[in-house]
Amino acid sequence: MTTLHPRVSARLLAGLLLALLGGPVAAQTFTGTLAAGDEQLRSGEYFDSYAIVVTSGQWIEADLTATGFDPYLIVTAPSGAQQENDDHEGSRQRSYLRFQAQETGTWRVLVTSYASGETGDYRLVVSVGGGTVPAPSPAPSPSPAPGGSLVGEWYSGNPSAIQYVDPNTGVGAPTSGTGTFLVINADGTYREGGILRVTTYSCTSEVFVDAYGRYSVSGNTLTLNQAGGRSWGNVCGGETYDRTLGAETITYTFRLNGDTLERYRDGQPYDVMARR
């Protein structure tokens, strides 16, 4: 005997997406100078160190820029494990890291240089958030393509009509279904993500995606120039995975009908989204 629960609305699923993929962010900006007399790494590079308090599961974003030297960024966990970046997207003036913390405690953000002996001024922006931190701003575009009537927040959802609950234990399987969101900003940037949750008997697969970048619109063609993002989850029978998304260009044709957006890829229907 099972108990049937009513359909979950697409708007409710959109709220779930925002709760899973969003969260408050605390950002700090530091300006400083690497100079002779600073502490040095074993390999001879000067460095400055900044401490941040992080809870496991939070996101850390560190963005370092400098013009007088080749910046190198190191973020170290309480255990000593570290993430490093030299030339972000090929730039010798910017280093960038964005990842989810796996440890609670005091982390260190080290500003250093690629080669020993380099000195100069720098700017460091550090963000720590409870959910996914805002996407980093890609290189400024002199004339970002306007989104026109596409600017806004779009959502779609296809949750299951029912949820099965054991009347004896009260335990039920998570609602199955899919949901996606697309945020088109007037400044030429976008954010897109979604959730796929499918339950077969007692086995549940969950996949989450969160991507960002810049877009362009030409006629009825929408091009998303993905700069990065993240995909994570757990596939039934397998281990949890977590991977970083790289640069990619995705092109859709679309039809806009009031508050309804229909997207097509390769001439085939892709999805139908509603304006929030």
C-alpha positions as CSV (number, residue, x, y, z in Angstrom):
1,M,0.0,0.0,0.0
2,T,1.4,3.4,-0.9
3,T,0.5,7.0,-0.3
4,L,0.4,9.3,-3.3
5,H,1.7,12.8,-2.9
6,P,0.6,15.6,-5.4
7,R,2.7,17.0,-8.3
8,V,5.6,19.3,-7.4
9,S,5.3,22.4,-9.5
10,A,8.0,23.7,-11.8
11,R,8.2,26.9,-9.7
12,L,8.9,24.9,-6.5
13,L,11.6,22.9,-8.3
14,A,13.1,26.2,-9.5
15,G,13.2,27.3,-5.8
16,L,15.0,24.0,-5.0
17,L,17.5,24.7,-7.7
18,L,18.3,28.2,-6.3
19,A,18.6,26.7,-2.8
20,L,21.0,24.1,-4.1
21,L,23.0,26.2,-6.4
22,G,22.9,29.6,-4.7
23,G,24.0,31.0,-1.4
24,P,25.4,34.1,0.4
25,V,28.9,35.2,-0.4
26,A,31.3,37.2,1.7
27,A,33.9,38.9,-0.5
28,Q,37.1,40.7,0.6
29,T,39.5,42.7,-1.5
30,F,43.2,43.0,-0.6
31,T,45.8,45.1,-2.3
32,G,49.5,44.7,-1.6
33,T,53.0,44.5,-2.9
34,L,55.5,41.6,-3.3
35,A,58.8,43.1,-2.3
36,A,62.3,42.2,-1.2
37,G,62.2,41.3,2.4
38,D,58.9,39.4,2.2
39,E,58.7,35.8,3.3
40,Q,59.9,33.4,0.6
41,L,58.9,29.9,-0.6
42,R,61.6,27.2,-0.5
43,S,62.1,27.9,-4.3
44,G,62.8,31.5,-3.6
45,E,59.6,33.3,-4.6
46,Y,58.3,36.1,-2.3
47,F,54.8,35.7,-1.0
48,D,52.1,37.3,1.1
49,S,49.6,35.2,3.1
50,Y,46.0,35.8,4.0
51,A,43.9,33.7,6.4
52,I,40.2,32.8,5.8
53,V,37.9,30.7,8.0
54,V,36.0,28.1,5.9
55,T,33.4,25.4,6.7
56,S,33.5,22.2,4.7
57,G,31.1,22.4,1.8
58,Q,31.5,26.1,1.3
59,W,32.9,27.4,-1.9
60,I,36.2,29.3,-2.1
61,E,36.9,31.8,-4.9
62,A,40.3,33.6,-5.2
63,D,41.0,36.0,-8.0
64,L,44.6,37.5,-8.2
65,T,45.7,40.1,-10.7
66,A,49.0,41.9,-11.2
67,T,50.8,43.8,-13.9
68,G,54.3,44.1,-12.6
69,F,55.0,40.4,-12.3
70,D,53.5,37.0,-13.3
71,P,51.1,36.2,-10.4
72,Y,50.8,32.7,-8.9
73,L,48.0,31.7,-6.6
74,I,48.1,29.0,-3.9
75,V,45.2,28.1,-1.5
76,T,46.2,25.8,1.3
77,A,43.8,23.7,3.5
78,P,44.3,23.2,7.2
79,S,45.7,19.7,6.4
80,G,48.3,21.2,4.1
81,A,46.6,20.1,0.8
82,Q,46.6,22.8,-1.7
83,Q,45.2,24.2,-5.0
84,E,47.4,26.2,-7.4
85,N,46.9,28.3,-10.5
86,D,49.4,30.2,-12.6
87,D,48.0,31.7,-15.9
88,H,44.2,31.7,-15.8
89,E,42.9,31.2,-19.4
90,G,46.4,31.9,-20.7
91,S,46.7,35.4,-19.0
92,R,50.1,36.2,-17.4
93,Q,48.4,38.9,-15.4
94,R,45.7,36.8,-13.7
95,S,45.6,33.7,-11.5
96,Y,42.2,32.3,-10.5
97,L,40.8,29.4,-8.3
98,R,37.3,28.3,-7.6
99,F,36.5,25.1,-5.7
100,Q,34.5,23.5,-2.9
101,A,36.2,23.1,0.5
102,Q,36.5,19.6,1.9
103,E,37.8,20.8,5.3
104,T,36.7,23.0,8.1
105,G,39.2,25.5,9.6
106,T,41.6,28.2,8.8
107,W,42.8,28.2,5.2
108,R,45.6,30.3,3.8
109,V,45.6,32.2,0.5
110,L,49.2,32.8,-0.8
111,V,50.0,35.5,-3.3
112,T,53.3,34.8,-5.0
113,S,55.0,34.9,-8.4
114,Y,55.8,32.3,-11.0
115,A,59.5,33.0,-10.9
116,S,61.7,33.8,-7.9
117,G,62.7,37.4,-7.3
118,E,59.7,38.9,-9.0
119,T,58.1,41.9,-7.2
120,G,55.2,44.4,-7.8
121,D,51.7,45.4,-6.8
122,Y,48.7,43.1,-6.9
123,R,45.0,42.9,-6.2
124,L,43.4,39.9,-4.6
125,V,39.6,39.2,-4.2
126,V,38.6,36.3,-2.0
127,S,35.0,35.1,-1.7
128,V,33.6,32.4,0.6
129,G,30.0,31.3,0.1
130,G,27.5,28.8,1.5
131,G,26.5,27.7,-2.0
132,T,27.9,28.2,-5.4
133,V,29.8,31.5,-5.5
134,P,29.0,33.9,-8.3
135,A,30.7,33.2,-11.6
136,P,33.9,35.2,-12.1
137,S,33.5,38.0,-14.5
138,P,35.1,37.0,-17.9
139,A,37.3,39.5,-19.7
140,P,35.4,42.6,-20.3
141,S,33.8,42.9,-23.7
142,P,33.8,46.3,-25.4
143,S,30.3,45.8,-26.6
144,P,28.4,43.0,-25.0
145,A,25.6,41.7,-27.1
146,P,22.3,42.8,-25.7
147,G,19.8,40.1,-24.8
148,G,16.8,42.2,-25.6
149,S,13.6,40.4,-24.6
150,L,15.6,37.4,-23.5
151,V,17.0,39.2,-20.5
152,G,15.6,37.7,-17.3
153,E,15.2,34.4,-15.4
154,W,13.9,31.4,-17.2
155,Y,12.9,28.0,-15.7
156,S,11.6,24.6,-16.7
157,G,10.7,21.6,-14.7
158,N,9.4,18.1,-15.3
159,P,9.0,16.5,-11.9
160,S,7.1,13.3,-11.4
161,A,3.5,13.4,-10.6
162,I,3.7,11.2,-7.5
163,Q,6.0,10.2,-4.7
164,Y,5.8,6.9,-3.0
165,V,5.8,6.8,0.8
166,D,5.9,3.7,3.0
167,P,2.9,4.1,5.3
168,N,4.6,2.0,8.0
169,T,7.9,3.9,8.2
170,G,6.9,7.2,6.6
171,V,10.0,6.9,4.4
172,G,9.6,7.9,0.8
173,A,11.8,8.1,-2.3
174,P,12.9,11.5,-3.4
175,T,10.7,13.0,-6.1
176,S,12.0,12.2,-9.5
177,G,12.3,14.6,-12.4
178,T,14.3,17.3,-14.0
179,G,14.6,21.1,-13.7
180,T,16.7,23.7,-15.4
181,F,17.3,27.5,-15.1
182,L,18.8,30.1,-17.4
183,V,19.6,33.6,-16.3
184,I,20.3,36.1,-19.1
185,N,21.8,39.4,-17.8
186,A,21.8,42.7,-19.6
187,D,25.6,43.0,-19.3
188,G,26.1,40.1,-21.7
189,T,26.7,37.4,-19.1
190,Y,24.6,34.4,-18.3
191,R,24.3,31.5,-15.8
192,E,22.7,28.2,-16.6
193,G,22.2,25.0,-14.5
194,G,19.9,22.2,-13.6
195,I,19.1,19.1,-11.6
196,L,18.3,15.6,-12.7
197,R,16.9,13.3,-10.0
198,V,15.7,9.8,-11.0
199,T,14.7,7.1,-8.5
200,T,14.2,3.5,-9.5
201,Y,13.0,1.4,-6.6
202,S,15.4,2.4,-3.8
203,C,18.2,3.6,-6.0
204,T,18.5,7.3,-6.7
205,S,20.7,9.1,-9.2
206,E,21.3,12.9,-8.8
207,V,23.1,15.1,-11.2
208,F,23.6,18.9,-10.7
209,V,25.1,21.3,-13.2
210,D,26.0,25.0,-12.8
211,A,27.7,26.9,-15.7
212,Y,28.5,30.5,-16.6
213,G,29.9,32.7,-19.3
214,R,28.9,35.3,-21.9
215,Y,26.2,35.1,-24.6
216,S,25.3,36.7,-27.9
217,V,22.0,36.9,-29.8
218,S,21.7,37.2,-33.5
219,G,18.2,37.0,-34.9
220,N,16.7,33.9,-33.4
221,T,20.1,32.3,-32.6
222,L,21.3,32.3,-29.0
223,T,25.0,31.4,-28.5
224,L,26.3,30.6,-25.0
225,N,30.1,31.0,-24.7
226,Q,30.6,28.9,-21.6
227,A,33.7,30.0,-19.6
228,G,33.5,27.4,-16.9
229,G,31.3,25.7,-14.3
230,R,30.8,22.6,-12.3
231,S,28.9,19.3,-12.6
232,W,28.5,17.0,-9.6
233,G,26.3,14.2,-8.3
234,N,25.9,10.5,-7.8
235,V,24.8,7.9,-10.4
236,C,23.0,4.9,-9.1
237,G,25.4,2.1,-8.4
238,G,28.4,4.5,-8.7
239,E,30.5,6.8,-6.6
240,T,29.8,10.5,-6.2
241,Y,31.6,12.6,-8.8
242,D,32.6,16.2,-9.0
243,R,34.2,17.8,-12.1
244,T,35.0,21.3,-13.4
245,L,33.5,22.4,-16.7
246,G,35.7,24.1,-19.2
247,A,35.2,26.5,-22.1
248,E,32.5,25.4,-24.6
249,T,30.3,27.1,-27.2
250,I,26.7,26.0,-27.3
251,T,24.3,27.4,-30.0
252,Y,20.5,27.3,-29.9
253,T,17.8,28.6,-32.2
254,F,14.8,29.8,-30.2
255,R,11.2,31.0,-30.4
256,L,9.9,33.6,-27.9
257,N,6.2,33.7,-27.3
258,G,5.5,36.1,-24.5
259,D,6.8,34.5,-21.3
260,T,7.6,31.2,-23.0
261,L,11.0,30.4,-24.5
262,E,11.4,27.4,-26.8
263,R,14.9,26.3,-27.5
264,Y,16.1,24.0,-30.3
265,R,19.5,22.3,-31.1
266,D,20.4,20.9,-34.4
267,G,16.8,21.5,-35.5
268,Q,15.3,19.4,-32.8
269,P,13.3,20.6,-29.8
270,Y,15.5,21.0,-26.7
271,D,13.4,22.5,-24.0
272,V,10.6,24.9,-23.1
273,M,11.2,27.5,-20.4
274,A,8.9,29.9,-18.6
275,R,9.9,33.4,-17.4
276,R,10.0,33.7,-13.7
